Amino acid sequence: MTELGDKLPIGSYQSLGITGCACLVIPELNVVAARMYNQTKPNPAGYDYLADIKTFGNMVYHYARHL
């Protein structure tokens, strides 16, 4: 299992922080994207962090490749 979105090209990687922040690197596009969440309380009931972080990566890739 991976936290990377299924649309990201091979070689992409990300670093996740304890407060919900993420730094995604897509070398193929020379792109670095940061997401700041800065959460201090537990996730709400039903929140799927893994699905959310995968969606973030897929969205970054989708829009960055059209720049």
PyMOL commands that set and color helices and strands:
alter all, ss='L'
color gray80, all
select helices_A, chain A and resi 27-29+49-64
alter helices_A, ss='H'
color red, helices_A
select strands_A, chain A and resi 13-16+22-26+31-35
alter strands_A, ss='S'
color yellow, strands_A
deselect
rebuild
show_as cartoon
